[in-house]
Amino acid sequence: MSAPRFPWARAMEIGLGHLRLAPDAFWRMTLPELAAAARALGFGISRAGMTSSELRALMETFPDGENGTRCTRSGNT
């Protein structure tokens, strides 16, 4: 059985795209350094879901319009 392949394409996407590292800086990083930087941006963090209090706060912040219509950022329904 072979070992799983490292996801280099995803690592480069995070390092070069999201972190906006120069290629030479990306290739000098160790994998633990890249992982730490990616976690700082929220990559690799998984949550089971929002809590009921988080849902309530979201519903209060962004209430539905009349008759259940959605409100958009501009306030139009």
N, C-alpha and C positions, 0 to 999 in steps of 0.2 A: 504494500500500500504506500503510495507516495504522499509526501507532506503537502498540505494545501499551499497554493501559490499566493505570494504576497500581492495585494491589490495595488500595484504600482500606479495604474491609471487614476485610481481614486486618490491615492496619496499625492500625486502631482496636481490633481484638480484642487485639492485642499491647499497644498503648499503654494502653488504658483497662482491659482485663481483666487481663492478666498483669503489666504494670508498675504497675497501679493508679494511673495518673496522673489528676489532675483534668482535665476537658475543656479548660480554658483552658491548662494546662501542655502538654497533648498538642498542641494547635493552635499553640502558640508554638515547638515543637521544629522544628529543621530535619530533613530526611530523613536526613542523615548521623548526627545525634544519635540519632534513633530507631533507625537501623540498628545503631549501636554498643550501645545499651541492649538491643536484641533479641539481639544476639550474646552479650552478657553472660549472658543467660538460656539460651543454647544454641540460639536460633532461627537458622536459616540455616547451621548447621554440618552437613555431611554427611560420613559416614564410609563407607568401603568395607565394613566389617564388623569383627568382633572378631578379634584375633589368636589363635593357638592357645594362647599363654600366658594371655591374658585368659579364654578358654574354660575352660582347666584351673583357673584360680583360681576362676571362678564355680562350676564343678562341685565343687570342694573345699568351697567355702562353703555351697553348697546341694545336697548329695548326694541322689540318688534314694533312696527307701525300699527295703525288701525287694521282690524280684521286679519292680523297675522302677516301683513305684507312686510317685506324686508326693507330696512332702512339702509341706504348707502352712505358712504363717507360724506357726500355732498348734501345729505339730508333728503334727497329725493326718494320716493318709494316706488 
